[in-house]
Amino acid sequence: MKIEHIEAITLRFEYATGFSYAGGTCTGRLTTLVRVHTDTGHVGIGSGYTHPSLMHLIVEQQLAPLLLGEDPTDVERLWDHMYGLTRWYGRKGAAMTALGALDTAFWDLRGQQLGKPVWQLLGGDSRHCPAYGSALLWKEVPELADEASRLVERGFRRVKTRLARDRDYDAAAVRAIRQAIGPECDLMVDGSMRYDHASACELSKLLAEEGVFWFEEPFPPEDLDAFVIFREQSAVPVAAGENEFGSQGFRELIRAGAVDIVQPDASRCGGITETHRVCQAAHKAGLRAATHSWSDAVAIIANAHVIAAAPNGVTVEVDATGNPFVESLLAEPMSIDDGRLTLSSAPGFGIELDDRVIEQYRVENPLQIPAGCYSDMVVGKEHFQPALPYT
């Protein structure tokens, strides 16, 4: 099997009515898919969540020409090769995300060639992966409670909300969601990097009273010392990692004792290869792993294959905000039953993309992204609307 052609496909969706969160008002969503075509007719699928213009340049302008003719199933060697090619300007960020999207597609092709699903290639013995509904952004408290109830009705047994609006909102939101989902379901909280040490400690006490499963990213990822100090005092487990890259980045989180739960993302931190390595390192350190996903269904499926195979894998994130790249991208949509996502037993990832959805949302020129607030990426000054400081 040899690589014949590689394509990076940027997708853009615009909300009719966006949602409010710590970054302002989200007006749309972006993601980039990668398809690796081979001389045998097999096609591997990957996903990268970063600025689409950078993703396009790195994948199609640099890496793709140097990968043509290579055996895509020689995954680990190609990962090292791509890392070496991008080290000078990479090691983290967009370059790591771009090579990771290709790595994920290579794992898909390795599974297809060997006739085994990726979760089995990674050492797993079950195709079931716990999954949680990630939504519950800044809304009026009664709306949050209603939304939480609907997530449970959809089959989720774990849900996550974003707090850090203000002190009173935090308390009311957590209590209302807990009452809506009942004691048998897990509730996770995302801090959106908006707390100081004192406010995080105060909130953690309330979270413990309400049986919250984890407190995610209360501080910016650069402030490692804040995580270390807070973890010693937090009344609930601390989670972070969506803004970390490569096993070397997670090595620092683990070595410092900064978190209880690591949150790598195959569509961010370096593909299946690095996400698997991070889970292994966390397991050796006695930590749990719960992958982040906030882009598309391919990313969720890739992460789920890793978590399903990891002995310390806890759960995978499923964007439940009405994102068509999650709900409509796959020819056979994902379904959650009793808190679990069931993966295919077919070779590779066992998924097919719906080409109609791709054509509907495809961006003609990924170097010219229309202005908007795309949750984690802002294009155009008029869309930069940071929330007021946390009080």
FITI-66489 format. One record per residue (C-alpha): residue in one letter; chain; residue number from 0; x, y, z. Coordinates in Angstrom, 2 decimals, padded with zeros to 5 digits. Layout:
+-------+------+------+---------+---------+---------+
! marza ! kero ! keza !      xx !      yy !      zz !
+-------+------+------+---------+---------+---------+
!     a !    A !  NUM !       X !       Y !       Z !
...
+-------+------+------+---------+---------+---------+
This chain:
+-------+------+------+---------+---------+---------+
! marza ! kero ! keza !      xx !      yy !      zz !
+-------+------+------+---------+---------+---------+
!     m !    A !    0 !  000.00 !  000.00 !  000.00 !
!     k !    A !    1 !  001.41 !  003.39 ! -001.05 !
!     i !    A !    2 !  000.17 !  006.95 ! -000.60 !
!     e !    A !    3 ! -001.08 !  008.42 ! -003.87 !
!     h !    A !    4 ! -002.85 !  011.59 ! -002.83 !
!     i !    A !    5 ! -003.60 !  013.60 !  000.33 !
!     e !    A !    6 ! -006.32 !  016.19 !  000.69 !
!     a !    A !    7 ! -007.19 !  018.59 !  003.51 !
!     i !    A !    8 ! -010.85 !  019.60 !  003.59 !
!     t !    A !    9 ! -011.96 !  022.62 !  005.61 !
!     l !    A !   10 ! -015.59 !  022.71 !  006.74 !
!     r !    A !   11 ! -017.44 !  025.78 !  008.01 !
!     f !    A !   12 ! -020.89 !  026.01 !  009.60 !
!     e !    A !   13 ! -022.69 !  029.20 !  010.60 !
!     y !    A !   14 ! -025.27 !  029.21 !  013.40 !
!     a !    A !   15 ! -028.62 !  030.91 !  012.90 !
!     t !    A !   16 ! -028.38 !  031.83 !  016.58 !
!     g !    A !   17 ! -025.04 !  031.33 !  018.28 !
!     f !    A !   18 ! -024.33 !  030.41 !  021.87 !
!     s !    A !   19 ! -022.78 !  032.49 !  024.65 !
!     y !    A !   20 ! -019.70 !  031.34 !  026.56 !
!     a !    A !   21 ! -016.54 !  032.76 !  028.14 !
!     g !    A !   22 ! -015.20 !  033.77 !  024.73 !
!     g !    A !   23 ! -018.23 !  035.86 !  023.79 !
!     t !    A !   24 ! -020.87 !  034.73 !  021.28 !
!     c !    A !   25 ! -020.03 !  031.79 !  019.02 !
!     t !    A !   26 ! -021.31 !  032.40 !  015.48 !
!     g !    A !   27 ! -020.07 !  029.26 !  013.73 !
!     r !    A !   28 ! -017.81 !  026.23 !  013.73 !
!     l !    A !   29 ! -014.73 !  025.16 !  011.78 !
!     t !    A !   30 ! -012.90 !  021.88 !  011.35 !
!     t !    A !   31 ! -010.49 !  020.27 !  008.91 !
!     l !    A !   32 ! -010.66 !  016.70 !  007.66 !
!     v !    A !   33 ! -007.80 !  014.80 !  006.03 !
!     r !    A !   34 ! -008.23 !  012.00 !  003.51 !
!     v !    A !   35 ! -005.25 !  009.86 !  002.52 !
!     h !    A !   36 ! -005.78 !  008.03 ! -000.79 !
!     t !    A !   37 ! -003.70 !  004.96 ! -001.64 !
!     d !    A !   38 ! -002.82 !  002.93 ! -004.72 !
!     t !    A !   39 ! -004.95 !  000.05 ! -003.43 !
!     g !    A !   40 ! -008.09 !  002.19 ! -003.37 !
!     h !    A !   41 ! -008.19 !  002.36 !  000.42 !
!     v !    A !   42 ! -008.81 !  005.78 !  001.96 !
!     g !    A !   43 ! -007.78 !  006.77 !  005.48 !
!     i !    A !   44 ! -009.66 !  009.49 !  007.37 !
!     g !    A !   45 ! -008.25 !  011.90 !  009.94 !
!     s !    A !   46 ! -009.22 !  015.16 !  011.60 !
!     g !    A !   47 ! -007.37 !  018.25 !  012.83 !
!     y !    A !   48 ! -008.75 !  021.05 !  014.99 !
!     t !    A !   49 ! -006.68 !  024.21 !  014.56 !
!     h !    A !   50 ! -006.67 !  027.28 !  012.34 !
!     p !    A !   51 ! -007.73 !  025.90 !  008.93 !
!     s !    A !   52 ! -005.34 !  028.08 !  006.95 !
!     l !    A !   53 ! -002.34 !  026.81 !  008.88 !
!     m !    A !   54 ! -003.62 !  023.25 !  008.66 !
!     h !    A !   55 ! -003.98 !  023.52 !  004.88 !
!     l !    A !   56 ! -000.49 !  024.94 !  004.38 !
!     i !    A !   57 !  001.24 !  022.36 !  006.56 !
!     v !    A !   58 ! -000.62 !  019.32 !  005.22 !
!     e !    A !   59 ! -000.92 !  020.11 !  001.53 !
!     q !    A !   60 !  002.04 !  022.42 !  000.95 !
!     q !    A !   61 !  004.71 !  020.75 !  003.08 !
!     l !    A !   62 !  003.91 !  017.26 !  004.32 !
!     a !    A !   63 !  001.84 !  015.78 !  001.49 !
!     p !    A !   64 !  004.52 !  016.11 ! -001.24 !
!     l !    A !   65 !  007.05 !  014.42 !  001.05 !
!     l !    A !   66 !  004.72 !  011.53 !  001.92 !
!     l !    A !   67 !  003.74 !  010.45 ! -001.59 !
!     g !    A !   68 !  004.86 !  006.89 ! -002.31 !
!     e !    A !   69 !  005.28 !  006.05 !  001.39 !
!     d !    A !   70 !  003.60 !  003.08 !  003.09 !
!     p !    A !   71 !  000.94 !  004.69 !  005.33 !
!     t !    A !   72 !  000.74 !  001.64 !  007.57 !
!     d !    A !   73 !  004.31 !  002.28 !  008.75 !
!     v !    A !   74 !  002.69 !  004.60 !  011.24 !
!     e !    A !   75 !  005.32 !  005.13 !  013.91 !
!     r !    A !   76 !  008.14 !  005.77 !  011.41 !
!     l !    A !   77 !  006.02 !  008.29 !  009.53 !
!     w !    A !   78 !  005.09 !  010.03 !  012.77 !
!     d !    A !   79 !  008.76 !  010.51 !  013.59 !
!     h !    A !   80 !  009.41 !  011.60 !  010.01 !
!     m !    A !   81 !  006.68 !  014.26 !  010.08 !
!     y !    A !   82 !  007.72 !  015.45 !  013.53 !
!     g !    A !   83 !  011.27 !  015.92 !  012.33 !
!     l !    A !   84 !  010.08 !  017.85 !  009.29 !
!     t !    A !   85 !  008.08 !  020.28 !  011.41 !
!     r !    A !   86 !  010.21 !  020.44 !  014.56 !
!     w !    A !   87 !  011.82 !  023.81 !  013.77 !
!     y !    A !   88 !  008.48 !  025.65 !  013.67 !
!     g !    A !   89 !  006.37 !  023.03 !  015.41 !
!     r !    A !   90 !  006.65 !  020.71 !  018.42 !
!     k !    A !   91 !  003.28 !  022.10 !  019.54 !
!     g !    A !   92 !  000.32 !  023.95 !  018.09 !
!     a !    A !   93 ! -000.82 !  023.79 !  014.47 !
!     a !    A !   94 !  002.11 !  021.70 !  013.24 !
!     m !    A !   95 !  001.46 !  018.96 !  015.81 !
!     t !    A !   96 ! -002.25 !  019.04 !  015.00 !
!     a !    A !   97 ! -001.59 !  018.75 !  011.27 !
!     l !    A !   98 !  000.76 !  015.77 !  011.50 !
!     g !    A !   99 ! -001.65 !  014.21 !  013.99 !
!     a !    A !  100 ! -004.51 !  014.35 !  011.51 !
!     l !    A !  101 ! -002.36 !  012.45 !  009.03 !
!     d !    A !  102 ! -001.28 !  010.00 !  011.72 !
!     t !    A !  103 ! -004.94 !  009.30 !  012.53 !
!     a !    A !  104 ! -005.64 !  008.57 !  008.85 !
!     f !    A !  105 ! -002.63 !  006.25 !  008.77 !
!     w !    A !  106 ! -004.03 !  004.27 !  011.71 !
!     d !    A !  107 ! -007.31 !  003.95 !  009.83 !
!     l !    A !  108 ! -005.39 !  002.53 !  006.86 !
!     r !    A !  109 ! -003.33 !  000.19 !  009.04 !
!     g !    A !  110 ! -006.54 ! -001.26 !  010.43 !
!     q !    A !  111 ! -008.00 ! -001.64 !  006.94 !
!     q !    A !  112 ! -004.90 ! -003.47 !  005.73 !
!     l !    A !  113 ! -004.77 ! -005.81 !  008.73 !
!     g !    A !  114 ! -008.53 ! -006.36 !  008.80 !
!     k !    A !  115 ! -008.88 ! -005.17 !  012.41 !
!     p !    A !  116 ! -010.52 ! -002.17 !  014.11 !
!     v !    A !  117 ! -008.15 !  000.41 !  015.57 !
!     w !    A !  118 ! -009.33 ! -000.21 !  019.13 !
!     q !    A !  119 ! -008.17 ! -003.82 !  018.74 !
!     l !    A !  120 ! -004.83 ! -002.79 !  017.24 !
!     l !    A !  121 ! -004.29 ! -000.64 !  020.33 !
!     g !    A !  122 ! -004.79 ! -003.64 !  022.61 !
!     g !    A !  123 ! -008.46 ! -003.22 !  023.48 !
!     d !    A !  124 ! -010.93 ! -006.04 !  023.91 !
!     s !    A !  125 ! -014.21 ! -004.07 !  023.84 !
!     r !    A !  126 ! -015.77 ! -001.79 !  021.26 !
!     h !    A !  127 ! -017.82 !  000.08 !  023.84 !
!     c !    A !  128 ! -016.62 !  003.48 !  025.02 !
!     p !    A !  129 ! -018.22 !  005.64 !  027.72 !
!     a !    A !  130 ! -019.23 !  009.04 !  026.34 !
!     y !    A !  131 ! -020.51 !  012.28 !  027.82 !
!     g !    A !  132 ! -022.67 !  015.07 !  026.43 !
!     s !    A !  133 ! -020.73 !  018.31 !  026.24 !
!     a !    A !  134 ! -023.01 !  021.35 !  026.07 !
!     l !    A !  135 ! -024.77 !  023.41 !  028.77 !
!     l !    A !  136 ! -023.10 !  026.71 !  027.91 !
!     w !    A !  137 ! -024.07 !  030.12 !  029.30 !
!     k !    A !  138 ! -027.86 !  030.19 !  029.46 !
!     e !    A !  139 ! -030.52 !  031.10 !  031.95 !
!     v !    A !  140 ! -030.54 !  028.51 !  034.71 !
!     p !    A !  141 ! -033.98 !  027.02 !  033.92 !
!     e !    A !  142 ! -032.86 !  026.53 !  030.31 !
!     l !    A !  143 ! -029.76 !  024.71 !  031.53 !
!     a !    A !  144 ! -031.87 !  022.33 !  033.58 !
!     d !    A !  145 ! -034.12 !  021.58 !  030.60 !
!     e !    A !  146 ! -031.14 !  020.99 !  028.33 !
!     a !    A !  147 ! -029.51 !  018.68 !  030.86 !
!     s !    A !  148 ! -032.71 !  016.62 !  031.06 !
!     r !    A !  149 ! -032.78 !  016.31 !  027.26 !
!     l !    A !  150 ! -029.18 !  015.07 !  027.21 !
!     v !    A !  151 ! -030.10 !  012.29 !  029.63 !
!     e !    A !  152 ! -033.11 !  011.44 !  027.46 !
!     r !    A !  153 ! -030.73 !  011.14 !  024.48 !
!     g !    A !  154 ! -028.82 !  008.41 !  026.30 !
!     f !    A !  155 ! -026.02 !  010.29 !  028.06 !
!     r !    A !  156 ! -025.22 !  009.37 !  031.64 !
!     r !    A !  157 ! -022.59 !  012.08 !  031.98 !
!     v !    A !  158 ! -022.88 !  015.76 !  031.03 !
!     k !    A !  159 ! -020.56 !  018.76 !  031.15 !
!     t !    A !  160 ! -021.33 !  022.43 !  031.69 !
!     r !    A !  161 ! -019.28 !  025.61 !  031.33 !
!     l !    A !  162 ! -019.24 !  027.86 !  034.38 !
!     a !    A !  163 ! -017.14 !  030.95 !  035.28 !
!     r !    A !  164 ! -019.84 !  033.49 !  034.45 !
!     d !    A !  165 ! -020.01 !  034.79 !  038.01 !
!     r !    A !  166 ! -020.15 !  033.35 !  041.50 !
!     d !    A !  167 ! -023.94 !  033.30 !  041.87 !
!     y !    A !  168 ! -024.47 !  031.83 !  038.40 !
!     d !    A !  169 ! -021.96 !  029.05 !  039.09 !
!     a !    A !  170 ! -023.77 !  027.94 !  042.22 !
!     a !    A !  171 ! -027.25 !  028.13 !  040.70 !
!     a !    A !  172 ! -026.23 !  026.36 !  037.50 !
!     v !    A !  173 ! -024.53 !  023.42 !  039.22 !
!     r !    A !  174 ! -027.43 !  022.87 !  041.60 !
!     a !    A !  175 ! -030.05 !  023.09 !  038.86 !
!     i !    A !  176 ! -028.23 !  020.68 !  036.55 !
!     r !    A !  177 ! -027.64 !  018.20 !  039.36 !
!     q !    A !  178 ! -031.34 !  018.26 !  040.24 !
!     a !    A !  179 ! -032.26 !  017.81 !  036.57 !
!     i !    A !  180 ! -030.03 !  014.79 !  035.90 !
!     g !    A !  181 ! -030.40 !  013.15 !  039.30 !
!     p !    A !  182 ! -027.77 !  011.51 !  041.51 !
!     e !    A !  183 ! -027.20 !  008.54 !  039.20 !
!     c !    A !  184 ! -025.65 !  010.65 !  036.41 !
!     d !    A !  185 ! -022.22 !  012.30 !  036.46 !
!     l !    A !  186 ! -021.73 !  016.05 !  036.12 !
!     m !    A !  187 ! -018.47 !  017.60 !  034.94 !
!     v !    A !  188 ! -017.55 !  021.28 !  035.10 !
!     d !    A !  189 ! -015.35 !  023.28 !  032.72 !
!     g !    A !  190 ! -013.76 !  026.40 !  034.23 !
!     s !    A !  191 ! -012.78 !  027.96 !  030.89 !
!     m !    A !  192 ! -009.46 !  029.19 !  032.39 !
!     r !    A !  193 ! -011.20 !  032.05 !  034.25 !
!     y !    A !  194 ! -010.49 !  031.47 !  037.95 !
!     d !    A !  195 ! -007.84 !  032.54 !  040.42 !
!     h !    A !  196 ! -006.70 !  030.21 !  043.18 !
!     a !    A !  197 ! -009.09 !  031.49 !  045.85 !
!     s !    A !  198 ! -012.21 !  031.37 !  043.67 !
!     a !    A !  199 ! -011.28 !  027.92 !  042.32 !
!     c !    A !  200 ! -010.88 !  026.53 !  045.84 !
!     e !    A !  201 ! -014.18 !  028.04 !  046.92 !
!     l !    A !  202 ! -015.99 !  026.60 !  043.90 !
!     s !    A !  203 ! -014.44 !  023.16 !  044.36 !
!     k !    A !  204 ! -016.17 !  022.89 !  047.75 !
!     l !    A !  205 ! -019.56 !  023.49 !  046.14 !
!     l !    A !  206 ! -018.70 !  021.03 !  043.36 !
!     a !    A !  207 ! -017.87 !  018.38 !  045.95 !
!     e !    A !  208 ! -021.20 !  018.97 !  047.69 !
!     e !    A !  209 ! -022.99 !  018.37 !  044.37 !
!     g !    A !  210 ! -020.93 !  015.27 !  043.52 !
!     v !    A !  211 ! -019.17 !  016.78 !  040.50 !
!     f !    A !  212 ! -016.97 !  014.28 !  038.66 !
!     w !    A !  213 ! -014.18 !  016.69 !  037.68 !
!     f !    A !  214 ! -013.24 !  020.38 !  037.59 !
!     e !    A !  215 ! -011.66 !  021.10 !  034.20 !
!     e !    A !  216 ! -009.12 !  023.78 !  033.30 !
!     p !    A !  217 ! -009.76 !  026.39 !  036.01 !
!     f !    A !  218 ! -006.52 !  028.17 !  034.94 !
!     p !    A !  219 ! -004.70 !  028.90 !  031.66 !
!     p !    A !  220 ! -002.57 !  025.97 !  030.50 !
!     e !    A !  221 !  000.62 !  028.01 !  030.80 !
!     d !    A !  222 !  000.18 !  028.41 !  034.57 !
!     l !    A !  223 !  001.34 !  024.93 !  035.53 !
!     d !    A !  224 !  002.21 !  025.97 !  039.08 !
!     a !    A !  225 ! -001.38 !  027.11 !  039.68 !
!     f !    A !  226 ! -002.62 !  023.63 !  038.77 !
!     v !    A !  227 ! -000.06 !  021.95 !  041.03 !
!     i !    A !  228 ! -000.97 !  024.07 !  044.05 !
!     f !    A !  229 ! -004.70 !  023.86 !  043.42 !
!     r !    A !  230 ! -004.74 !  020.09 !  042.95 !
!     e !    A !  231 ! -003.46 !  019.66 !  046.50 !
!     q !    A !  232 ! -006.41 !  021.65 !  047.85 !
!     s !    A !  233 ! -009.23 !  020.88 !  045.42 !
!     a !    A !  234 ! -012.18 !  018.98 !  046.80 !
!     v !    A !  235 ! -012.80 !  017.31 !  043.42 !
!     p !    A !  236 ! -010.52 !  015.77 !  040.75 !
!     v !    A !  237 ! -008.75 !  018.24 !  038.45 !
!     a !    A !  238 ! -008.68 !  017.71 !  034.67 !
!     a !    A !  239 ! -006.77 !  019.44 !  031.85 !
!     g !    A !  240 ! -005.02 !  018.80 !  028.56 !
!     e !    A !  241 ! -007.09 !  020.05 !  025.63 !
!     n !    A !  242 ! -004.54 !  022.84 !  025.13 !
!     e !    A !  243 ! -001.50 !  020.59 !  025.48 !
!     f !    A !  244 !  000.42 !  018.98 !  022.65 !
!     g !    A !  245 !  002.55 !  015.87 !  022.28 !
!     s !    A !  246 !  003.64 !  013.39 !  024.87 !
!     q !    A !  247 !  006.39 !  015.81 !  025.94 !
!     g !    A !  248 !  003.77 !  018.39 !  026.93 !
!     f !    A !  249 !  001.70 !  015.89 !  028.87 !
!     r !    A !  250 !  004.87 !  014.56 !  030.47 !
!     e !    A !  251 !  005.20 !  017.91 !  032.25 !
!     l !    A !  252 !  001.59 !  017.81 !  033.45 !
!     i !    A !  253 !  002.11 !  014.32 !  034.82 !
!     r !    A !  254 !  005.57 !  014.90 !  036.26 !
!     a !    A !  255 !  004.47 !  018.05 !  038.07 !
!     g !    A !  256 !  001.43 !  016.35 !  039.59 !
!     a !    A !  257 ! -000.83 !  019.01 !  038.08 !
!     v !    A !  258 ! -003.93 !  016.92 !  037.30 !
!     d !    A !  259 ! -005.88 !  013.81 !  038.20 !
!     i !    A !  260 ! -007.29 !  013.31 !  034.70 !
!     v !    A !  261 ! -005.42 !  014.01 !  031.45 !
!     q !    A !  262 ! -007.41 !  015.18 !  028.43 !
!     p !    A !  263 ! -005.51 !  014.61 !  025.19 !
!     d !    A !  264 ! -007.27 !  014.93 !  021.83 !
!     a !    A !  265 ! -006.22 !  013.01 !  018.74 !
!     s !    A !  266 ! -007.38 !  015.94 !  016.60 !
!     r !    A !  267 ! -005.16 !  018.33 !  018.57 !
!     c !    A !  268 ! -002.18 !  016.75 !  020.32 !
!     g !    A !  269 ! -000.56 !  014.59 !  017.63 !
!     g !    A !  270 ! -002.98 !  011.95 !  016.42 !
!     i !    A !  271 ! -003.75 !  008.43 !  017.59 !
!     t !    A !  272 ! -000.07 !  007.71 !  018.19 !
!     e !    A !  273 !  000.45 !  010.51 !  020.70 !
!     t !    A !  274 ! -002.96 !  010.18 !  022.34 !
!     h !    A !  275 ! -002.23 !  006.50 !  022.97 !
!     r !    A !  276 !  001.21 !  007.37 !  024.36 !
!     v !    A !  277 ! -000.29 !  009.98 !  026.68 !
!     c !    A !  278 ! -002.85 !  007.50 !  028.02 !
!     q !    A !  279 ! -000.08 !  004.97 !  028.62 !
!     a !    A !  280 !  002.05 !  007.52 !  030.49 !
!     a !    A !  281 ! -000.91 !  008.59 !  032.59 !
!     h !    A !  282 ! -001.69 !  004.96 !  033.43 !
!     k !    A !  283 !  001.87 !  004.39 !  034.67 !
!     a !    A !  284 !  001.48 !  007.45 !  036.89 !
!     g !    A !  285 ! -001.84 !  006.24 !  038.30 !
!     l !    A !  286 ! -003.89 !  008.88 !  036.49 !
!     r !    A !  287 ! -007.05 !  008.59 !  034.42 !
!     a !    A !  288 ! -007.58 !  009.69 !  030.81 !
!     a !    A !  289 ! -010.66 !  011.31 !  029.25 !
!     t !    A !  290 ! -010.21 !  012.65 !  025.74 !
!     h !    A !  291 ! -011.31 !  016.10 !  024.64 !
!     s !    A !  292 ! -013.26 !  016.53 !  021.37 !
!     w !    A !  293 ! -014.79 !  019.75 !  020.09 !
!     s !    A !  294 ! -014.65 !  019.59 !  016.32 !
!     d !    A !  295 ! -016.24 !  016.70 !  014.44 !
!     a !    A !  296 ! -017.36 !  013.08 !  014.49 !
!     v !    A !  297 ! -014.06 !  011.78 !  013.06 !
!     a !    A !  298 ! -012.22 !  013.24 !  016.06 !
!     i !    A !  299 ! -014.71 !  011.71 !  018.46 !
!     i !    A !  300 ! -014.44 !  008.28 !  016.86 !
!     a !    A !  301 ! -010.62 !  008.42 !  016.80 !
!     n !    A !  302 ! -010.51 !  009.41 !  020.47 !
!     a !    A !  303 ! -013.04 !  006.74 !  021.37 !
!     h !    A !  304 ! -010.89 !  004.01 !  019.82 !
!     v !    A !  305 ! -008.04 !  005.09 !  022.10 !
!     i !    A !  306 ! -010.18 !  005.35 !  025.23 !
!     a !    A !  307 ! -011.88 !  002.00 !  024.56 !
!     a !    A !  308 ! -008.44 !  000.37 !  024.51 !
!     a !    A !  309 ! -006.93 !  002.24 !  027.49 !
!     p !    A !  310 ! -007.14 !  000.57 !  030.92 !
!     n !    A !  311 ! -007.37 !  004.03 !  032.48 !
!     g !    A !  312 ! -009.76 !  005.42 !  029.86 !
!     v !    A !  313 ! -012.74 !  007.09 !  031.52 !
!     t !    A !  314 ! -014.84 !  008.69 !  028.79 !
!     v !    A !  315 ! -014.84 !  010.57 !  025.49 !
!     e !    A !  316 ! -016.36 !  014.01 !  024.90 !
!     v !    A !  317 ! -019.28 !  014.36 !  022.47 !
!     d !    A !  318 ! -020.21 !  017.87 !  021.37 !
!     a !    A !  319 ! -023.96 !  018.02 !  021.94 !
!     t !    A !  320 ! -024.55 !  021.65 !  020.94 !
!     g !    A !  321 ! -026.10 !  020.93 !  017.54 !
!     n !    A !  322 ! -022.89 !  020.80 !  015.52 !
!     p !    A !  323 ! -023.57 !  019.25 !  012.07 !
!     f !    A !  324 ! -019.95 !  018.09 !  011.85 !
!     v !    A !  325 ! -020.80 !  015.79 !  014.78 !
!     e !    A !  326 ! -024.41 !  014.93 !  014.04 !
!     s !    A !  327 ! -024.45 !  014.63 !  010.23 !
!     l !    A !  328 ! -020.90 !  014.06 !  008.96 !
!     l !    A !  329 ! -020.91 !  010.26 !  009.13 !
!     a !    A !  330 ! -022.92 !  008.15 !  006.72 !
!     e !    A !  331 ! -024.05 !  006.18 !  009.78 !
!     p !    A !  332 ! -024.42 !  008.73 !  012.61 !
!     m !    A !  333 ! -023.11 !  008.01 !  016.08 !
!     s !    A !  334 ! -025.59 !  006.98 !  018.71 !
!     i !    A !  335 ! -025.31 !  006.98 !  022.49 !
!     d !    A !  336 ! -027.06 !  004.25 !  024.44 !
!     d !    A !  337 ! -027.00 !  004.15 !  028.24 !
!     g !    A !  338 ! -023.93 !  006.38 !  028.33 !
!     r !    A !  339 ! -021.88 !  004.40 !  025.82 !
!     l !    A !  340 ! -020.72 !  004.92 !  022.26 !
!     t !    A !  341 ! -020.47 !  001.64 !  020.36 !
!     l !    A !  342 ! -017.59 !  001.51 !  017.88 !
!     s !    A !  343 ! -017.53 ! -000.53 !  014.71 !
!     s !    A !  344 ! -015.82 ! -003.92 !  014.55 !
!     a !    A !  345 ! -015.00 ! -003.28 !  010.89 !
!     p !    A !  346 ! -011.35 ! -002.71 !  009.90 !
!     g !    A !  347 ! -009.84 !  000.68 !  010.73 !
!     f !    A !  348 ! -012.35 !  003.12 !  012.16 !
!     g !    A !  349 ! -015.21 !  001.47 !  010.31 !
!     i !    A !  350 ! -016.74 !  004.79 !  009.28 !
!     e !    A !  351 ! -017.71 !  006.51 !  006.04 !
!     l !    A !  352 ! -018.20 !  010.23 !  005.48 !
!     d !    A !  353 ! -021.37 !  011.68 !  004.00 !
!     d !    A !  354 ! -020.06 !  013.48 !  000.90 !
!     r !    A !  355 ! -023.22 !  015.57 !  000.68 !
!     v !    A !  356 ! -022.46 !  017.12 !  004.07 !
!     i !    A !  357 ! -018.85 !  017.73 !  003.05 !
!     e !    A !  358 ! -019.89 !  019.56 ! -000.10 !
!     q !    A !  359 ! -022.53 !  021.54 !  001.76 !
!     y !    A !  360 ! -020.05 !  022.98 !  004.27 !
!     r !    A !  361 ! -016.77 !  022.85 !  002.36 !
!     v !    A !  362 ! -014.73 !  026.08 !  002.31 !
!     e !    A !  363 ! -013.53 !  026.82 ! -001.21 !
!     n !    A !  364 ! -010.42 !  028.69 ! -000.11 !
!     p !    A !  365 ! -009.12 !  027.69 !  003.35 !
!     l !    A !  366 ! -006.72 !  030.64 !  003.26 !
!     q !    A !  367 ! -009.69 !  033.02 !  003.37 !
!     i !    A !  368 ! -011.91 !  032.17 !  006.33 !
!     p !    A !  369 ! -014.99 !  034.43 !  006.66 !
!     a !    A !  370 ! -015.10 !  036.61 !  009.76 !
!     g !    A !  371 ! -016.72 !  035.02 !  012.79 !
!     c !    A !  372 ! -016.27 !  033.68 !  016.29 !
!     y !    A !  373 ! -015.71 !  029.95 !  015.86 !
!     s !    A !  374 ! -015.69 !  028.93 !  019.51 !
!     d !    A !  375 ! -011.90 !  028.56 !  019.85 !
!     m !    A !  376 ! -010.90 !  030.76 !  016.92 !
!     v !    A !  377 ! -011.84 !  034.37 !  016.19 !
!     v !    A !  378 ! -011.56 !  035.87 !  012.69 !
!     g !    A !  379 ! -012.23 !  039.60 !  012.40 !
!     k !    A !  380 ! -011.92 !  042.22 !  015.13 !
!     e !    A !  381 ! -015.67 !  042.79 !  015.19 !
!     h !    A !  382 ! -016.15 !  039.27 !  016.55 !
!     f !    A !  383 ! -013.68 !  039.62 !  019.41 !
!     q !    A !  384 ! -015.98 !  039.96 !  022.41 !
!     p !    A !  385 ! -014.27 !  038.68 !  025.55 !
!     a !    A !  386 ! -016.50 !  038.11 !  028.53 !
!     l !    A !  387 ! -016.27 !  040.37 !  031.54 !
!     p !    A !  388 ! -013.83 !  039.27 !  034.27 !
!     y !    A !  389 ! -015.10 !  036.58 !  036.63 !
!     t !    A !  390 ! -016.55 !  038.02 !  039.82 !
+-------+------+------+---------+---------+---------+
